[in-house]
Amino acid sequence: MGRKEERPGQALEVKVPNLFRCPISLDVMRSPVSLCTGVTYDRASIQRWLESGNTTCPATMLPLPSTDLIPNLTVQRLIHIWSASAAASASSPSAVLTRRVASDHLREINSSAADHDTVPALRKLADFFSSVEVDEIDKNDLVNAGGCPTVLAPLLLRKDSKLEVSAAVARVLALILTSDVITEGNKKIVVSTLVSDLHRSISALVRLLRDEARIESRIDAAWVLDAIVAAAASDAEAKMLIAENEEMIGELVRLIEPADEKGTAMDCRAVEAGLGCLDGISSAKRARPRMVRLGIVEVLTRVLGADPAVSTPVAAGKALRIMEAVAGCAEGRAAICEEGAAAVSAVVRRMVKTGREGAEAAVAVLWSVCHAFRDRRAAEALAAAEGGATKLLLVMQSGCSPAARQMAADLLKISRVNSKSCLAGYDTKTTHITPF
């Protein structure tokens, strides 16, 4: 093979080590993560693979007992070193933010007297945390030793802060709290700073959630709230304050609400961020009736009924867990039954390919309204749902918990299998089922 001729002004092509290429996309990995099989992939590529319902490692085709993604910091560091070396050898100028420059931005933010002086520095700080070329050690040092939280938190909590400043602060905080390279310890430093003044933190973030003009800011606010809710789970007083904040719950419900009946116009990122936060809030029993009054059941029904390409398996799994939580209160069961066939068919439709937790949550929802609550409308909807019995059988064979298996068996007794079904006459005591 002849050597590729170099065009004028074009640098020689750089050879990429195979170790740095994602086995799926074959591109240099931006955020390398490893599966339990030991194979490393780019996060975006492997997440798309898993969210499509696949349960095997794409490189080895081995089944995955766990789909946890572990950041491969060693490979990421090697990629950074190689990238810097390749850029230098090719004489490619790059304006990579360093920790010293980022620290200067922090000092500028801290000393700015006017809001209009603060926003540009905050945006540069966001660029620092979002850049894949910045070393993760520099990012972590700026959060910890650099005192980033102590500078940002007062800006967010200031009552006279302009909305643009609050949005810029929330962007930086969201980048830190959702980053794979920021350590859990440093994330806790950020969250503890916000939780120390919980009431004002929630008020500032709810203010951003109300801003219709900035969907990005609303999503950032939801991610920051998600981290706060998770941190407050072990604090009874903080958990109660969150559970009783009706305005916050209402804004989160509104964030995930599809703009049209089919859900095609909804923002996937907004849905995932909002559902993540509501999933945490729903663990508080006192919050569930409020969530129901604010229309969570109707909204979840529409999310579950949306096209899977829009309502991803991850989002659907979260929606099913929230539906299970609200089905634990009388108001929630009544709302699900009021939705009738729409709610039940939506739950059945997304019962599989949402992970074990999602499948078991779907079974628990159906069992609550059809078996425990014995609602005739829900039972009839379950019997009429396409593929309902088959999906219940698949859940039973998937290694679910004993409780979920028993609930699925109870539901199969309720479900009226018609004479055309290959499952007619099925005995729920059968130990092995081959539905196909």
NORZI-V412943 format. One record per residue. N is the residue number from 1. RES is the residue in one letter. OMEGA is omega as a letter, one per 40 degrees, with the letter a starting at -180 (999 if undefined). D_LAST is the distance of its C-alpha to the last C-alpha in Angstrom with 2 decimals. Layout:
n=N res=RES omega=OMEGA d_last=D_LAST
n=N res=RES omega=OMEGA d_last=D_LAST
This chain:
n=1 res=M omega=i d_last=51.78
n=2 res=G omega=i d_last=54.53
n=3 res=R omega=a d_last=54.98
n=4 res=K omega=a d_last=53.95
n=5 res=E omega=a d_last=57.14
n=6 res=E omega=i d_last=57.86
n=7 res=R omega=i d_last=58.75
n=8 res=P omega=i d_last=61.81
n=9 res=G omega=a d_last=61.06
n=10 res=Q omega=a d_last=57.65
n=11 res=A omega=i d_last=57.13
n=12 res=L omega=a d_last=55.83
n=13 res=E omega=a d_last=52.08
n=14 res=V omega=i d_last=51.13
n=15 res=K omega=a d_last=48.83
n=16 res=V omega=i d_last=45.99
n=17 res=P omega=a d_last=45.03
n=18 res=N omega=a d_last=41.36
n=19 res=L omega=a d_last=41.17
n=20 res=F omega=a d_last=41.75
n=21 res=R omega=i d_last=39.03
n=22 res=C omega=i d_last=35.60
n=23 res=P omega=a d_last=32.96
n=24 res=I omega=a d_last=30.96
n=25 res=S omega=a d_last=33.78
n=26 res=L omega=i d_last=36.36
n=27 res=D omega=i d_last=38.97
n=28 res=V omega=a d_last=41.35
n=29 res=M omega=i d_last=39.71
n=30 res=R omega=i d_last=41.29
n=31 res=S omega=a d_last=39.67
n=32 res=P omega=i d_last=38.27
n=33 res=V omega=a d_last=35.80
n=34 res=S omega=i d_last=34.08
n=35 res=L omega=i d_last=30.63
n=36 res=C omega=i d_last=30.28
n=37 res=T omega=i d_last=29.72
n=38 res=G omega=i d_last=33.31
n=39 res=V omega=a d_last=32.67
n=40 res=T omega=i d_last=34.69
n=41 res=Y omega=i d_last=33.66
n=42 res=D omega=a d_last=35.34
n=43 res=R omega=a d_last=34.24
n=44 res=A omega=a d_last=33.49
n=45 res=S omega=a d_last=31.26
n=46 res=I omega=i d_last=29.16
n=47 res=Q omega=i d_last=28.87
n=48 res=R omega=i d_last=27.47
n=49 res=W omega=a d_last=24.91
n=50 res=L omega=a d_last=23.86
n=51 res=E omega=i d_last=24.07
n=52 res=S omega=i d_last=21.61
n=53 res=G omega=i d_last=18.92
n=54 res=N omega=a d_last=19.25
n=55 res=T omega=i d_last=19.41
n=56 res=T omega=i d_last=21.07
n=57 res=C omega=a d_last=24.69
n=58 res=P omega=a d_last=25.12
n=59 res=A omega=a d_last=27.89
n=60 res=T omega=a d_last=26.50
n=61 res=M omega=i d_last=22.71
n=62 res=L omega=i d_last=22.88
n=63 res=P omega=a d_last=20.79
n=64 res=L omega=i d_last=23.07
n=65 res=P omega=i d_last=23.82
n=66 res=S omega=i d_last=26.18
n=67 res=T omega=i d_last=26.55
n=68 res=D omega=i d_last=30.26
n=69 res=L omega=a d_last=32.49
n=70 res=I omega=i d_last=35.83
n=71 res=P omega=i d_last=38.71
n=72 res=N omega=a d_last=40.10
n=73 res=L omega=i d_last=43.75
n=74 res=T omega=i d_last=45.06
n=75 res=V omega=i d_last=43.34
n=76 res=Q omega=i d_last=44.32
n=77 res=R omega=i d_last=47.92
n=78 res=L omega=i d_last=47.95
n=79 res=I omega=i d_last=46.67
n=80 res=H omega=i d_last=49.44
n=81 res=I omega=i d_last=52.06
n=82 res=W omega=a d_last=50.90
n=83 res=S omega=i d_last=50.82
n=84 res=A omega=i d_last=54.34
n=85 res=S omega=a d_last=55.59
n=86 res=A omega=a d_last=54.04
n=87 res=A omega=a d_last=55.52
n=88 res=A omega=a d_last=58.91
n=89 res=S omega=i d_last=58.93
n=90 res=A omega=a d_last=58.03
n=91 res=S omega=i d_last=60.70
n=92 res=S omega=i d_last=58.22
n=93 res=P omega=i d_last=59.75
n=94 res=S omega=a d_last=57.46
n=95 res=A omega=a d_last=58.30
n=96 res=V omega=i d_last=56.27
n=97 res=L omega=i d_last=57.05
n=98 res=T omega=i d_last=58.41
n=99 res=R omega=a d_last=58.73
n=100 res=R omega=i d_last=62.46
n=101 res=V omega=i d_last=61.89
n=102 res=A omega=i d_last=59.27
n=103 res=S omega=i d_last=61.75
n=104 res=D omega=i d_last=64.34
n=105 res=H omega=i d_last=62.01
n=106 res=L omega=i d_last=61.61
n=107 res=R omega=i d_last=65.39
n=108 res=E omega=i d_last=65.77
n=109 res=I omega=a d_last=63.36
n=110 res=N omega=a d_last=65.20
n=111 res=S omega=a d_last=68.61
n=112 res=S omega=i d_last=67.82
n=113 res=A omega=a d_last=69.76
n=114 res=A omega=a d_last=68.12
n=115 res=D omega=a d_last=64.47
n=116 res=H omega=i d_last=64.73
n=117 res=D omega=a d_last=65.70
n=118 res=T omega=a d_last=62.67
n=119 res=V omega=i d_last=59.79
n=120 res=P omega=i d_last=60.31
n=121 res=A omega=i d_last=60.44
n=122 res=L omega=i d_last=57.27
n=123 res=R omega=i d_last=55.46
n=124 res=K omega=i d_last=56.71
n=125 res=L omega=i d_last=55.48
n=126 res=A omega=i d_last=52.00
n=127 res=D omega=i d_last=52.18
n=128 res=F omega=a d_last=53.05
n=129 res=F omega=a d_last=49.99
n=130 res=S omega=a d_last=47.59
n=131 res=S omega=i d_last=48.93
n=132 res=V omega=a d_last=46.83
n=133 res=E omega=i d_last=50.12
n=134 res=V omega=a d_last=51.70
n=135 res=D omega=a d_last=51.45
n=136 res=E omega=i d_last=49.44
n=137 res=I omega=i d_last=52.46
n=138 res=D omega=i d_last=54.65
n=139 res=K omega=a d_last=52.19
n=140 res=N omega=i d_last=52.01
n=141 res=D omega=a d_last=55.78
n=142 res=L omega=i d_last=56.43
n=143 res=V omega=a d_last=54.32
n=144 res=N omega=a d_last=55.93
n=145 res=A omega=a d_last=59.38
n=146 res=G omega=i d_last=59.82
n=147 res=G omega=a d_last=59.52
n=148 res=C omega=a d_last=57.20
n=149 res=P omega=a d_last=55.95
n=150 res=T omega=i d_last=59.53
n=151 res=V omega=a d_last=60.42
n=152 res=L omega=a d_last=57.37
n=153 res=A omega=i d_last=56.95
n=154 res=P omega=i d_last=60.43
n=155 res=L omega=a d_last=59.82
n=156 res=L omega=a d_last=56.64
n=157 res=L omega=i d_last=58.32
n=158 res=R omega=a d_last=61.52
n=159 res=K omega=a d_last=61.96
n=160 res=D omega=i d_last=63.86
n=161 res=S omega=i d_last=61.40
n=162 res=K omega=a d_last=60.50
n=163 res=L omega=a d_last=56.89
n=164 res=E omega=i d_last=56.84
n=165 res=V omega=i d_last=57.90
n=166 res=S omega=i d_last=55.33
n=167 res=A omega=i d_last=52.59
n=168 res=A omega=i d_last=53.81
n=169 res=V omega=i d_last=53.91
n=170 res=A omega=i d_last=50.38
n=171 res=R omega=a d_last=49.18
n=172 res=V omega=a d_last=50.73
n=173 res=L omega=i d_last=49.45
n=174 res=A omega=i d_last=45.87
n=175 res=L omega=i d_last=46.03
n=176 res=I omega=a d_last=47.26
n=177 res=L omega=i d_last=44.78
n=178 res=T omega=a d_last=41.66
n=179 res=S omega=i d_last=42.84
n=180 res=D omega=a d_last=41.08
n=181 res=V omega=i d_last=44.45
n=182 res=I omega=a d_last=46.41
n=183 res=T omega=i d_last=46.39
n=184 res=E omega=i d_last=45.24
n=185 res=G omega=i d_last=48.83
n=186 res=N omega=i d_last=50.22
n=187 res=K omega=i d_last=47.67
n=188 res=K omega=i d_last=48.83
n=189 res=I omega=i d_last=52.39
n=190 res=V omega=a d_last=51.54
n=191 res=V omega=a d_last=49.63
n=192 res=S omega=i d_last=52.29
n=193 res=T omega=i d_last=54.92
n=194 res=L omega=a d_last=53.12
n=195 res=V omega=i d_last=52.28
n=196 res=S omega=i d_last=55.97
n=197 res=D omega=a d_last=56.71
n=198 res=L omega=a d_last=53.45
n=199 res=H omega=a d_last=54.80
n=200 res=R omega=i d_last=56.34
n=201 res=S omega=i d_last=53.37
n=202 res=I omega=i d_last=50.98
n=203 res=S omega=a d_last=53.55
n=204 res=A omega=a d_last=53.90
n=205 res=L omega=i d_last=50.16
n=206 res=V omega=i d_last=49.66
n=207 res=R omega=i d_last=52.46
n=208 res=L omega=i d_last=50.45
n=209 res=L omega=a d_last=47.30
n=210 res=R omega=a d_last=49.41
n=211 res=D omega=a d_last=50.45
n=212 res=E omega=a d_last=48.65
n=213 res=A omega=a d_last=50.26
n=214 res=R omega=i d_last=48.72
n=215 res=I omega=i d_last=44.92
n=216 res=E omega=a d_last=45.24
n=217 res=S omega=i d_last=47.61
n=218 res=R omega=i d_last=45.35
n=219 res=I omega=i d_last=42.47
n=220 res=D omega=i d_last=44.89
n=221 res=A omega=i d_last=46.16
n=222 res=A omega=i d_last=42.66
n=223 res=W omega=i d_last=41.99
n=224 res=V omega=i d_last=45.36
n=225 res=L omega=i d_last=44.73
n=226 res=D omega=i d_last=41.38
n=227 res=A omega=i d_last=43.34
n=228 res=I omega=i d_last=45.98
n=229 res=V omega=i d_last=43.52
n=230 res=A omega=a d_last=41.89
n=231 res=A omega=a d_last=45.39
n=232 res=A omega=a d_last=46.51
n=233 res=A omega=a d_last=43.64
n=234 res=S omega=a d_last=45.84
n=235 res=D omega=a d_last=48.92
n=236 res=A omega=a d_last=49.02
n=237 res=E omega=i d_last=51.76
n=238 res=A omega=i d_last=50.15
n=239 res=K omega=i d_last=46.76
n=240 res=M omega=i d_last=48.52
n=241 res=L omega=i d_last=50.36
n=242 res=I omega=a d_last=47.15
n=243 res=A omega=a d_last=45.35
n=244 res=E omega=a d_last=48.34
n=245 res=N omega=a d_last=48.65
n=246 res=E omega=a d_last=47.36
n=247 res=E omega=i d_last=48.50
n=248 res=M omega=i d_last=46.48
n=249 res=I omega=i d_last=43.28
n=250 res=G omega=i d_last=43.92
n=251 res=E omega=i d_last=44.44
n=252 res=L omega=i d_last=41.25
n=253 res=V omega=a d_last=39.28
n=254 res=R omega=i d_last=41.06
n=255 res=L omega=a d_last=40.25
n=256 res=I omega=a d_last=36.48
n=257 res=E omega=i d_last=36.68
n=258 res=P omega=a d_last=35.17
n=259 res=A omega=i d_last=37.94
n=260 res=D omega=a d_last=35.93
n=261 res=E omega=a d_last=33.28
n=262 res=K omega=i d_last=30.49
n=263 res=G omega=a d_last=31.60
n=264 res=T omega=a d_last=32.23
n=265 res=A omega=a d_last=35.81
n=266 res=M omega=i d_last=35.27
n=267 res=D omega=a d_last=36.37
n=268 res=C omega=a d_last=33.56
n=269 res=R omega=i d_last=36.22
n=270 res=A omega=i d_last=37.80
n=271 res=V omega=a d_last=34.55
n=272 res=E omega=i d_last=33.68
n=273 res=A omega=a d_last=37.27
n=274 res=G omega=i d_last=37.62
n=275 res=L omega=i d_last=34.36
n=276 res=G omega=a d_last=35.29
n=277 res=C omega=a d_last=38.61
n=278 res=L omega=i d_last=37.33
n=279 res=D omega=i d_last=34.74
n=280 res=G omega=a d_last=37.73
n=281 res=I omega=a d_last=39.83
n=282 res=S omega=i d_last=37.22
n=283 res=S omega=i d_last=37.67
n=284 res=A omega=a d_last=41.02
n=285 res=K omega=a d_last=40.63
n=286 res=R omega=a d_last=43.71
n=287 res=A omega=a d_last=42.22
n=288 res=R omega=i d_last=39.16
n=289 res=P omega=i d_last=41.09
n=290 res=R omega=i d_last=42.91
n=291 res=M omega=i d_last=39.76
n=292 res=V omega=i d_last=38.51
n=293 res=R omega=a d_last=41.90
n=294 res=L omega=i d_last=41.77
n=295 res=G omega=a d_last=38.55
n=296 res=I omega=a d_last=35.99
n=297 res=V omega=i d_last=33.21
n=298 res=E omega=a d_last=33.62
n=299 res=V omega=i d_last=33.81
n=300 res=L omega=i d_last=30.72
n=301 res=T omega=i d_last=28.78
n=302 res=R omega=i d_last=29.93
n=303 res=V omega=a d_last=29.18
n=304 res=L omega=a d_last=25.56
n=305 res=G omega=a d_last=25.26
n=306 res=A omega=i d_last=26.79
n=307 res=D omega=i d_last=25.18
n=308 res=P omega=i d_last=23.57
n=309 res=A omega=i d_last=26.00
n=310 res=V omega=i d_last=28.78
n=311 res=S omega=a d_last=27.47
n=312 res=T omega=i d_last=26.21
n=313 res=P omega=i d_last=23.62
n=314 res=V omega=i d_last=26.72
n=315 res=A omega=i d_last=28.41
n=316 res=A omega=i d_last=25.43
n=317 res=G omega=i d_last=25.20
n=318 res=K omega=i d_last=28.92
n=319 res=A omega=i d_last=28.68
n=320 res=L omega=i d_last=26.12
n=321 res=R omega=i d_last=28.46
n=322 res=I omega=i d_last=31.39
n=323 res=M omega=i d_last=29.61
n=324 res=E omega=a d_last=28.92
n=325 res=A omega=a d_last=32.62
n=326 res=V omega=i d_last=33.99
n=327 res=A omega=i d_last=31.74
n=328 res=G omega=i d_last=33.83
n=329 res=C omega=a d_last=36.87
n=330 res=A omega=i d_last=37.58
n=331 res=E omega=a d_last=38.41
n=332 res=G omega=i d_last=35.09
n=333 res=R omega=i d_last=33.06
n=334 res=A omega=a d_last=35.28
n=335 res=A omega=i d_last=34.81
n=336 res=I omega=i d_last=31.00
n=337 res=C omega=i d_last=31.21
n=338 res=E omega=i d_last=33.80
n=339 res=E omega=i d_last=31.47
n=340 res=G omega=a d_last=29.05
n=341 res=A omega=a d_last=26.02
n=342 res=A omega=a d_last=26.83
n=343 res=A omega=a d_last=26.70
n=344 res=V omega=a d_last=23.66
n=345 res=S omega=i d_last=21.53
n=346 res=A omega=i d_last=22.87
n=347 res=V omega=i d_last=21.94
n=348 res=V omega=a d_last=18.33
n=349 res=R omega=a d_last=18.15
n=350 res=R omega=a d_last=19.38
n=351 res=M omega=a d_last=17.75
n=352 res=V omega=a d_last=15.75
n=353 res=K omega=i d_last=17.49
n=354 res=T omega=a d_last=20.78
n=355 res=G omega=a d_last=21.03
n=356 res=R omega=a d_last=20.95
n=357 res=E omega=i d_last=24.05
n=358 res=G omega=a d_last=22.80
n=359 res=A omega=a d_last=19.54
n=360 res=E omega=i d_last=21.67
n=361 res=A omega=i d_last=24.28
n=362 res=A omega=i d_last=21.94
n=363 res=V omega=a d_last=20.88
n=364 res=A omega=i d_last=24.62
n=365 res=V omega=a d_last=25.65
n=366 res=L omega=i d_last=23.38
n=367 res=W omega=a d_last=24.46
n=368 res=S omega=a d_last=28.09
n=369 res=V omega=a d_last=28.25
n=370 res=C omega=a d_last=25.90
n=371 res=H omega=a d_last=26.67
n=372 res=A omega=a d_last=29.97
n=373 res=F omega=i d_last=31.62
n=374 res=R omega=i d_last=29.96
n=375 res=D omega=a d_last=30.33
n=376 res=R omega=a d_last=29.34
n=377 res=R omega=a d_last=28.78
n=378 res=A omega=i d_last=26.38
n=379 res=A omega=i d_last=24.40
n=380 res=E omega=i d_last=24.20
n=381 res=A omega=i d_last=23.16
n=382 res=L omega=a d_last=20.29
n=383 res=A omega=a d_last=19.12
n=384 res=A omega=a d_last=19.52
n=385 res=A omega=a d_last=17.92
n=386 res=E omega=i d_last=15.11
n=387 res=G omega=a d_last=11.80
n=388 res=G omega=a d_last=13.99
n=389 res=A omega=i d_last=12.21
n=390 res=T omega=a d_last=8.91
n=391 res=K omega=i d_last=11.44
n=392 res=L omega=i d_last=13.41
n=393 res=L omega=i d_last=10.81
n=394 res=L omega=i d_last=10.43
n=395 res=V omega=a d_last=14.22
n=396 res=M omega=a d_last=14.60
n=397 res=Q omega=a d_last=12.89
n=398 res=S omega=a d_last=14.89
n=399 res=G omega=a d_last=18.18
n=400 res=C omega=a d_last=19.64
n=401 res=S omega=i d_last=22.95
n=402 res=P omega=i d_last=23.43
n=403 res=A omega=i d_last=24.77
n=404 res=A omega=i d_last=21.79
n=405 res=R omega=a d_last=19.45
n=406 res=Q omega=i d_last=21.78
n=407 res=M omega=i d_last=22.01
n=408 res=A omega=i d_last=18.26
n=409 res=A omega=i d_last=18.35
n=410 res=D omega=a d_last=21.34
n=411 res=L omega=i d_last=19.71
n=412 res=L omega=i d_last=16.79
n=413 res=K omega=a d_last=19.65
n=414 res=I omega=a d_last=21.24
n=415 res=S omega=a d_last=18.37
n=416 res=R omega=a d_last=18.62
n=417 res=V omega=a d_last=15.31
n=418 res=N omega=a d_last=16.41
n=419 res=S omega=a d_last=16.13
n=420 res=K omega=a d_last=14.05
n=421 res=S omega=i d_last=11.04
n=422 res=C omega=a d_last=8.34
n=423 res=L omega=a d_last=9.48
n=424 res=A omega=i d_last=13.07
n=425 res=G omega=a d_last=15.26
n=426 res=Y omega=i d_last=13.43
n=427 res=D omega=a d_last=16.21
n=428 res=T omega=i d_last=16.69
n=429 res=K omega=i d_last=18.47
n=430 res=T omega=a d_last=15.51
n=431 res=T omega=i d_last=15.85
n=432 res=H omega=a d_last=12.46
n=433 res=I omega=i d_last=9.04
n=434 res=T omega=a d_last=5.67
n=435 res=P omega=a d_last=3.82
n=436 res=F omega=999 d_last=0.00
